[in-house]
Amino acid sequence: MDLGWPELLIIAVVVVLLFGSKKLPDVTRSIGKSMRILKTEIKGLHDDEPAAAAPTAAPTAALPPADASPATPAASAAERTDVR
């Protein structure tokens, strides 16, 4: 999408009409702050990626094997009775 001078001028006029000439500096300042915050958050996400990908050094000896199933308790008396 290629915007030329006429399109940019029309967009600028619409923005001035929407927000007014007095509020325009506040609006542009708010947009600038939002863009800076977004940029720092994205940079923070990129900085966190390598640390999150690194494996943690947790001891695995205390964990049961993955294929071991927990012991099942004996059936209770209510389950053993045959109700007809």
Secondary structure, DSSP 8 states (H G I E B T S, - for coil): ----HHHHHHHHHHHHHHH-TTTHHHHHHHHHHHHHHHHHHHHHHHHHHHHHHS------TTS--TT---------HHHHS---
